[in-house]
Amino acid sequence: MSRLDAASLLAPAWPPRAKPRPRGRFLCLGLSATLASLALLLFLALRPAPNPEPNYGALFLSLGSNDTAAAHLRALTLHPHVAGTRANSLTARYVRDALSALAFPAHVTPYSVLLSYPVHRSLSLSAPGRGAAATSFALRQETYRGDPYAAAAAEAIPTFYAYAASGSVSAEAVYANYGREEDFAYLGARGVDVAGKVALARYGRIHCEDIAHNARVAGAAAAVVYTDPLHYGGAPWEAPFPDSRWLPPSGVQVGSLFRGVGDPTTPMWASSEGCERLSVEEAMRTDDMPLIPALPVSARDAMEIHGAMGGPVAPAGWQGREDGPVYRLGPGPAVLNLTYLGNDTMATIENVFAIIEGAEEPDRYVILGNHRDAWTFGASDPNSGTAAMIELAQRFSMMQKQGWRPRRTIIFCSWDAEEYGLTGSTEWVEENQEMLSSRAVAYLNIDVSVVGPGFLPSTTPQLDELLQEITKVVQDPDNSSQTVYDSWIKLNGSPQVLRLGDGGSDYSAFVQHAGIPSMNVAFGEGPGYPVYHSLYDDYVWMEKFGDPGFRRHVAAASIWGMMALRLANDEIIPFNYMSYAMELEAYTKVLENGLKGTAVTCSPLYNSIRDLRTAATKANNEQKELREQLLSKQLSKDSMKIRQLNDRLMQAERAFTSREGIFKQEWFKHLVYGPSDQNDWDTAVYPGIANAIASARSSNTSESWRSVQHEIYRVARAVAQASAVLSGRLT
């Protein structure tokens, strides 16, 4: 309504002409009415306009601080801080105090969990023609020229694999390429016997826990894994860090060999005080453990081992860099003498939380998480994410001082012991699952926020559209003339979004166990960056190569924070399930093509996906209608219609989960996205179906193929449930 309209409504009505009046009195009354109308119009025109709703998104983006991110990263990475150590407890205090200083209520939640540390390691090489004495490897990462952290480097835990079995092995070496199932199958086909040998494998395709598992299944007595210069050392003429981004020859990538998630002593339940537990001995004997000794080694040590090996020349695709030795398959004549003694012990880990309580819907949670523990200094993994989280929290604090308060509650989470097996986040989700199931809107994760240029997002599909909208308003940190969306499009031709089925970070428990819509974002190459999990992932590497100027940190925090703002502030949760339906249809076509020649049908799945598309269309139309009603003031922001639609949008993702879990991977409940059985760091679509197909192709029995059909029906039922939840209908 215009001001003129308001004035005409409020002005006195023209007097009815009931009977003749004296003309002078009529003129006086008319003049009075006219003056009153003019006065009202003047008052309305001069009255200050009501303050417009502040644009908190623009304010948030304007508050980004490179210096803040850099300062927090420097403070967090002064010392190595492995989970369960005093140094990592100090980082917990740092994060808690930093968030408390912003006037956010913060607290620490501890858990007692099984962790693993090295007590003794040794590795030596002997071979004919190398003299009587064996070559003993130092198994030590060297500090670099001008290293400001040389003294602190002495505090780093020696290179090792968490949960490796204690023991000694002396056996011939066999080269197993990337340690994949197909690599060991190739060795078998070539007649190269792995049984009782030490498998020598390199990083590059799968993670260390799967390499050790595959080596054990192939019959190896132990495993040695190295970072090949082909992938981590740059070109032969390039100098290593600190002169370039590449891993120095003595660099070692450490890690955990646990293939499960969470505390190994509390599988499938939370590690709460006084809970039921497996003994340490029982936990270490499960199939999720490597059950063989294993060590990570440097490229320098691995090249010496390769130079002493004989046997057939490895295929071209198994070879290393051109300046290295020719790789041979073995076995022998190189003999490796490996000893590992570990301390597998119960230890205390600490999750840190801070809360911004929502004003209208405090019982709805938008959760932001990053893990804090690191194998060494952790400048990229994970504290680039920690620094970004504290930087964006500071922006929220500054906005609060200007009157902002989110509609829904925002929770900051600093996870512990992620490196051991997503332990801190998993225990918290397991302990709070029922509450999260009814209250969590979304989980937004950042692990490694920055290792270089290029935007790499992963989401559950209903967040795709929102993510694209956000990246269109965030400036590209490497080109101020364009947005992150612009560079994202130029890099891939279209917005390429990965899915969150892998076990690579703390989103796992939220998506794959609890069915909560989630996101993970990063700038750079992700887990494959050269200094990953090594001593050289320090502040100097980040400042020189990962993010000079710390603009990428600010961009990551901007995307992260803007996603949180929209999810916490929008009256209607900005989810769009149409991309989910389209993607499932595309997945099913690929599945169907792979099942040609079998009696298995995908018809049940197609029917359910058709219903999901219909439900997504209905939900989108409802969102549009309710937004129009909100704009026209026909509907209150607190309307039950909005609450009911939001509940359906939240709960639809939960319906993709099954209490029974994935076939062969029961902890993982999500039937659409989960980790590959062969590679924990790969996303499998329809993972239960994929596992059933692998079993059926191996045994090729009618019963095994019926199991495939059963898994298809299971997924179809889950999709049908999601459709029913999204549409809000009962049968």
Residue pairs with C-beta under 8 A, 6 or more apart in sequence:
3 41
3 44
3 45
4 41
6 44
7 37
7 40
7 41
7 44
10 40
11 33
11 36
11 37
11 40
12 33
12 36
12 37
14 33
15 29
54 402
54 403
54 404
56 399
56 404
56 565
56 569
57 473
57 562
57 565
57 566
59 399
59 402
59 404
60 395
60 396
60 399
60 558
60 561
60 562
60 565
61 473
61 474
61 558
61 562
63 394
63 395
63 398
63 399
64 391
64 395
64 554
64 557
64 558
65 391
65 394
65 395
65 554
66 549
66 550
66 551
66 553
66 554
67 550
68 390
68 391
68 394
69 387
69 388
69 391
69 550
69 553
69 554
69 557
70 387
70 543
70 550
70 553
72 98
72 386
72 387
72 390
72 391
73 379
73 383
73 384
73 386
73 387
73 539
73 542
73 550
73 553
74 539
75 94
76 91
76 94
76 372
76 378
76 383
76 386
76 387
77 374
77 377
77 378
77 379
77 383
77 538
77 539
78 149
78 152
79 87
79 90
79 152
79 155
79 377
80 87
80 152
80 153
80 155
80 156
80 157
80 374
80 375
80 376
80 377
80 378
81 87
81 88
81 90
81 91
81 372
81 373
81 374
81 378
82 88
82 117
82 157
82 373
82 374
82 375
82 419
83 115
83 347
83 349
83 373
83 416
83 417
83 418
83 419
83 420
83 423
83 424
84 115
84 117
84 347
84 348
84 349
84 417
85 157
87 155
88 350
88 372
88 373
88 416
89 350
91 372
91 373
92 108
92 350
92 352
92 372
92 414
92 416
95 352
95 372
95 386
95 390
95 414
96 106
96 107
96 108
96 352
96 354
96 414
98 390
98 393
99 106
99 352
99 354
99 390
99 393
99 412
100 106
100 354
102 354
102 393
102 394
102 396
102 397
103 397
103 400
104 354
104 355
104 356
104 393
104 397
104 412
105 354
105 355
106 352
106 353
106 354
106 355
107 352
107 353
108 350
108 351
108 352
108 353
109 350
109 351
109 352
109 353
109 428
110 348
110 349
110 350
110 351
111 263
111 271
111 272
111 348
111 349
111 351
111 416
111 423
111 424
111 427
111 428
112 271
112 273
112 346
112 347
112 348
113 262
113 263
113 264
113 265
113 266
113 271
113 346
113 347
113 349
113 417
113 420
113 423
113 427
114 263
114 264
114 265
114 280
114 283
114 344
114 345
114 346
114 347
115 162
115 344
115 345
115 346
115 347
115 349
115 417
115 420
116 162
116 163
116 164
116 256
116 342
116 343
116 344
116 345
116 420
117 157
117 160
117 162
117 342
117 343
117 345
118 157
118 158
118 160
118 340
118 341
118 342
118 343
119 341
119 342
119 343
120 339
120 340
120 341
121 139
121 158
121 159
121 160
121 295
121 339
121 340
121 341
122 136
122 139
122 337
122 338
122 339
123 136
123 137
123 139
123 224
123 295
123 297
123 301
123 336
123 337
123 338
123 339
124 134
124 135
124 136
124 137
124 336
124 337
125 134
125 135
125 137
125 304
125 305
125 308
125 334
125 335
125 336
125 337
126 134
126 135
126 334
126 335
126 337
127 308
127 309
127 332
127 333
127 334
127 335
128 333
130 308
134 337
135 304
137 297
137 301
137 304
139 158
139 159
139 252
139 295
139 297
139 301
140 158
140 159
140 250
141 153
141 156
141 159
141 248
141 250
141 251
141 252
141 298
141 534
141 535
141 536
142 248
142 250
143 149
143 150
143 153
143 535
144 241
144 242
144 248
144 536
145 242
146 242
147 153
147 242
147 540
148 540
149 377
149 538
149 539
149 540
152 377
153 535
156 376
156 535
157 375
159 252
159 254
159 295
159 296
159 297
160 254
160 295
160 296
160 340
160 342
161 208
161 212
161 254
161 255
161 256
161 257
161 290
161 294
161 295
161 296
162 255
162 256
162 257
162 258
162 342
162 419
162 420
163 256
163 257
163 258
163 264
163 284
163 289
163 290
163 342
163 344
163 420
164 212
164 257
164 290
164 292
164 293
164 294
164 295
164 340
164 342
165 284
165 289
165 290
165 291
165 292
165 293
165 294
165 340
165 342
166 293
166 340
166 341
166 342
167 222
167 292
167 293
167 339
167 340
168 293
168 337
168 338
168 339
168 340
169 198
169 221
169 222
169 292
169 293
169 336
169 337
169 338
169 339
170 335
170 336
170 337
170 338
171 196
171 197
171 198
171 221
171 222
171 335
171 336
172 197
172 198
172 330
172 331
172 332
172 333
172 334
172 335
172 336
173 197
173 198
173 199
173 200
173 224
173 305
173 309
173 330
173 331
173 332
173 334
173 335
173 336
174 187
174 192
174 193
174 194
174 197
174 198
174 199
174 200
174 220
174 329
174 330
174 331
175 200
175 201
175 306
175 309
175 314
175 318
175 327
175 328
175 329
175 330
176 183
176 184
176 187
176 194
176 199
176 200
176 201
176 214
176 215
176 218
176 220
177 183
177 186
177 201
177 202
177 314
177 317
177 318
178 201
178 202
178 203
178 204
178 205
178 206
178 211
179 199
179 201
179 202
179 205
179 206
179 210
179 211
179 212
179 214
179 215
179 223
179 225
180 205
180 206
180 210
180 214
180 678
180 679
181 214
181 678
183 201
183 214
184 194
184 199
184 214
184 215
184 217
184 218
186 315
187 194
187 218
187 329
188 194
188 218
190 312
190 329
192 311
192 312
192 329
192 330
192 331
193 331
194 215
194 218
194 219
194 220
194 331
195 218
195 219
195 220
196 219
196 220
196 221
197 219
197 220
197 221
197 330
197 331
198 220
198 221
198 222
198 223
198 224
198 336
198 338
199 211
199 215
199 218
199 220
199 222
199 223
199 224
200 223
200 224
200 225
200 226
200 302
200 305
200 306
200 309
200 330
200 336
201 211
201 215
201 223
201 224
201 225
201 226
202 225
202 226
202 227
202 228
202 231
202 302
202 320
203 211
203 225
203 226
203 227
203 228
203 231
203 232
203 253
204 228
204 230
204 231
205 679
206 214
206 678
206 679
206 680
206 681
206 682
207 255
207 679
207 680
207 681
208 225
208 253
208 255
208 256
208 257
208 294
208 296
209 255
209 256
209 257
209 258
209 259
209 290
209 680
210 259
210 678
210 679
210 680
210 681
211 223
211 225
212 223
212 225
212 257
212 290
212 292
212 294
213 257
213 259
213 290
215 222
215 223
215 292
215 294
216 223
216 290
216 291
216 292
220 292
221 292
221 293
222 292
222 293
222 294
222 295
222 336
222 338
223 290
223 292
223 293
223 294
223 295
224 294
224 295
224 296
224 297
224 302
224 305
224 336
224 338
225 253
225 294
225 295
225 296
225 297
226 296
226 297
226 298
226 299
226 301
226 302
227 233
227 247
227 251
227 252
227 253
227 298
227 299
227 302
227 534
228 299
228 302
228 320
228 321
229 249
229 299
229 303
229 320
229 321
229 323
229 324
230 319
230 320
230 321
230 324
231 528
232 246
232 247
232 251
232 253
232 299
232 530
233 240
233 246
233 247
233 249
233 299
233 321
233 530
234 240
234 244
234 245
234 246
234 530
236 321
236 322
236 323
238 244
238 246
239 246
240 246
240 247
240 248
240 249
240 251
241 247
241 248
241 530
241 531
241 536
241 541
241 545
242 540
242 541
242 544
244 545
245 452
245 529
245 530
245 531
245 541
245 544
245 545
245 546
246 530
247 299
247 530
247 531
247 534
247 536
248 536
249 298
249 299
249 300
250 298
250 300
251 298
251 299
251 530
251 531
251 534
251 535
251 536
252 296
252 297
252 298
252 534
252 535
253 296
253 532
253 533
253 534
254 296
254 375
254 376
254 533
254 534
255 296
255 375
255 419
255 533
256 419
256 420
256 421
257 289
257 290
257 294
258 264
258 288
258 289
258 420
258 421
259 287
259 288
259 289
259 680
260 267
260 286
260 288
260 421
260 667
261 421
261 422
261 423
261 426
261 503
261 508
261 509
261 513
261 667
262 271
262 421
262 422
262 423
262 426
262 427
262 430
262 509
263 271
263 423
263 426
263 427
264 278
264 283
264 284
264 286
264 288
264 289
264 421
265 271
265 277
265 278
265 279
265 280
265 282
265 283
265 346
266 275
266 276
266 277
266 278
266 427
266 430
267 278
267 286
267 667
268 430
268 666
268 667
269 275
269 276
269 430
270 427
270 428
270 430
270 431
271 277
271 427
271 430
272 427
272 431
278 286
280 344
280 345
280 346
283 289
283 344
284 344
285 291
293 338
293 339
293 340
294 340
295 338
295 340
297 305
303 320
303 324
303 325
305 334
305 336
306 320
306 324
306 325
306 326
306 327
306 328
307 325
308 333
308 334
309 327
309 328
309 329
309 330
309 332
309 333
309 334
310 328
310 330
310 332
310 333
310 334
311 328
311 329
311 330
311 331
311 332
312 328
312 329
313 326
313 327
313 328
313 329
314 326
314 327
314 328
314 329
318 327
319 326
319 327
320 327
349 373
349 416
349 417
349 423
349 424
350 416
350 424
351 413
351 414
351 415
351 416
351 424
351 425
351 428
352 372
352 413
352 414
353 411
353 412
353 413
353 414
354 393
354 411
354 412
355 409
355 410
355 411
355 412
356 396
356 400
356 405
356 406
356 409
356 410
356 411
357 409
358 364
358 405
358 406
358 407
358 408
358 409
358 410
358 568
359 405
359 406
359 407
360 407
360 408
360 637
360 638
361 407
361 408
361 409
362 408
362 409
363 409
363 439
364 408
364 409
364 439
364 441
364 646
364 650
365 408
365 409
365 410
365 411
365 436
365 439
365 440
365 441
366 406
366 408
366 409
366 410
366 411
366 441
366 442
366 444
366 564
366 567
366 568
367 410
367 411
367 413
367 440
367 442
367 443
367 444
367 510
368 389
368 392
368 410
368 411
368 412
368 413
368 443
368 444
368 445
368 446
368 560
368 564
369 412
369 413
369 414
369 415
369 425
369 443
369 444
369 445
369 446
369 506
369 507
370 382
370 385
370 386
370 388
370 389
370 413
370 414
370 415
370 445
370 446
370 447
370 449
370 506
371 382
371 385
371 414
371 415
371 416
371 417
371 418
371 419
371 424
371 425
371 447
371 505
371 506
372 382
372 383
372 386
372 414
372 415
372 416
373 382
373 415
373 416
373 417
373 418
373 419
373 424
374 381
374 382
374 383
374 419
374 537
375 419
375 533
376 533
376 534
376 535
376 537
376 538
377 535
377 537
377 538
377 539
378 537
379 537
379 538
379 539
379 541
379 542
379 546
380 448
380 450
380 451
380 529
380 531
380 532
380 537
380 541
380 542
380 546
381 447
381 448
381 527
381 532
381 533
381 537
382 418
382 447
382 448
384 448
384 449
384 450
384 451
384 542
384 546
384 547
384 553
384 556
385 446
385 447
385 448
385 449
385 556
386 414
387 449
387 553
388 446
388 449
388 450
388 553
388 554
388 556
388 557
388 560
389 412
389 414
389 446
389 557
389 560
391 553
391 554
391 557
392 557
392 558
392 560
392 561
392 564
393 412
395 557
395 561
396 404
396 410
396 561
406 565
406 568
406 569
407 568
407 569
407 570
407 571
408 441
408 567
408 568
408 569
409 568
410 564
410 568
413 425
413 428
413 506
415 424
415 425
415 428
415 506
416 423
416 424
417 423
417 424
418 424
418 425
418 447
418 505
418 506
422 503
422 505
422 506
422 508
422 509
424 506
425 506
425 508
425 509
425 510
426 508
426 509
426 513
428 509
429 436
429 509
429 510
429 513
429 514
430 509
430 513
433 513
433 514
436 510
436 514
436 516
437 514
437 515
437 654
440 510
440 514
440 516
440 650
441 517
441 567
441 568
441 573
441 650
442 463
442 516
442 517
442 518
442 519
442 563
442 567
443 507
443 510
443 511
443 516
443 517
443 518
443 519
444 518
444 519
444 560
444 563
444 564
444 567
445 505
445 506
445 507
445 510
445 518
445 519
445 520
446 520
446 521
446 522
446 556
446 560
447 504
447 505
447 506
447 520
447 522
448 522
448 524
448 526
448 527
448 529
449 521
449 522
449 523
449 552
449 553
449 556
449 557
450 522
450 523
450 524
450 542
450 546
450 547
450 552
450 553
450 556
451 522
451 523
451 524
451 525
451 526
451 529
451 546
452 523
452 524
452 525
452 529
452 545
452 546
452 547
452 552
453 478
453 523
453 524
453 552
454 487
454 491
454 523
454 524
454 525
455 471
455 484
455 487
455 488
455 491
455 521
455 523
456 498
456 521
456 522
456 523
456 524
456 525
456 526
457 467
457 497
457 498
457 519
457 520
457 521
457 522
458 497
458 498
458 499
458 500
458 507
458 519
458 520
458 521
459 467
459 497
459 499
459 500
459 517
459 518
459 519
459 520
460 499
460 500
460 511
460 517
460 518
460 519
460 580
460 653
460 673
461 497
461 499
461 577
461 579
461 580
461 583
462 517
462 575
462 576
462 577
462 579
462 580
462 649
462 652
462 653
463 517
463 518
463 519
463 563
463 575
464 495
464 497
464 576
464 579
465 574
465 576
465 579
466 563
466 566
466 567
466 574
466 575
466 576
467 495
467 497
467 519
467 559
467 563
468 485
468 495
469 566
469 574
470 559
470 562
470 563
470 566
471 483
471 484
471 485
471 488
471 495
471 559
472 483
472 484
472 485
473 483
473 562
474 483
474 484
474 485
474 555
474 558
474 559
474 562
475 482
475 483
475 484
475 555
475 558
476 482
476 483
476 484
476 486
476 487
476 555
477 484
477 523
477 547
477 551
477 552
477 554
477 555
478 487
478 551
478 552
479 486
479 487
484 555
484 559
485 495
488 495
488 496
489 495
498 683
499 673
499 683
499 685
500 507
500 508
500 511
500 512
500 518
500 519
500 520
500 673
500 683
501 511
501 512
501 670
501 672
501 673
501 674
501 675
501 676
501 682
501 683
501 684
501 685
501 687
502 508
502 675
502 676
502 680
502 681
502 682
502 683
503 512
503 675
503 680
503 681
504 527
504 680
504 681
505 520
507 518
507 519
507 520
508 675
510 516
510 518
511 517
511 518
511 670
511 673
512 668
512 669
512 670
512 673
512 674
512 675
513 657
513 667
513 668
513 669
513 670
514 654
514 657
514 669
515 653
515 654
515 655
515 656
515 657
515 669
515 670
516 653
516 654
517 575
517 650
517 653
519 563
521 556
521 559
521 560
522 556
523 547
523 552
523 555
523 556
524 546
524 552
527 681
529 546
531 537
531 541
546 552
547 553
566 574
567 573
567 574
571 627
571 630
571 637
571 642
572 623
572 626
572 627
572 630
572 642
572 645
572 646
572 649
573 646
573 649
573 650
575 649
575 652
576 616
576 620
577 612
577 615
577 616
577 619
577 649
577 652
577 726
578 613
578 616
578 617
578 620
580 612
580 616
581 609
581 612
581 613
581 616
582 613
584 605
584 609
584 612
584 672
584 719
585 606
585 609
585 613
587 685
587 686
588 602
588 605
588 606
588 609
591 602
591 605
591 686
591 689
592 602
594 693
595 602
595 693
595 708
598 705
598 708
599 705
599 709
600 705
600 708
600 709
600 712
601 709
601 712
602 712
604 712
604 713
604 716
605 712
605 715
605 716
605 719
607 716
608 715
608 716
608 717
608 719
608 720
608 723
609 719
611 719
611 720
611 723
612 719
612 722
612 723
612 726
614 723
614 727
615 652
615 722
615 723
615 724
615 726
615 727
616 726
618 726
618 727
619 645
619 648
619 649
619 726
619 727
622 645
623 645
626 635
626 639
626 641
626 642
626 645
629 635
630 637
630 642
635 641
635 642
644 728
645 728
648 725
648 726
648 727
648 728
649 726
651 725
652 722
652 725
652 726
653 722
654 725
655 718
655 721
655 722
655 724
655 725
656 670
656 671
656 672
656 718
656 719
656 721
656 722
657 669
657 670
657 671
657 718
658 669
658 671
658 714
658 718
659 669
660 666
661 667
661 668
661 669
662 668
662 669
662 670
662 671
662 674
662 687
662 688
662 691
663 687
663 688
663 689
663 691
663 692
663 707
663 711
664 677
664 688
664 691
664 695
665 674
665 675
665 677
665 687
665 688
665 691
668 674
668 675
668 687
671 686
671 687
671 688
671 714
671 715
671 718
672 685
672 686
672 715
672 718
672 719
673 683
673 684
673 685
673 687
674 683
674 684
674 687
674 688
675 681
675 682
675 683
675 684
675 687
676 682
676 683
676 684
676 687
676 690
677 684
677 687
677 690
677 691
677 694
684 690
686 711
686 715
688 711
688 714
688 715
689 708
689 711
689 712
689 715
691 711
692 704
692 707
692 708
692 710
692 711
693 708
695 704
695 707
696 704
696 705
696 707
696 708
698 704
724 730
724 731
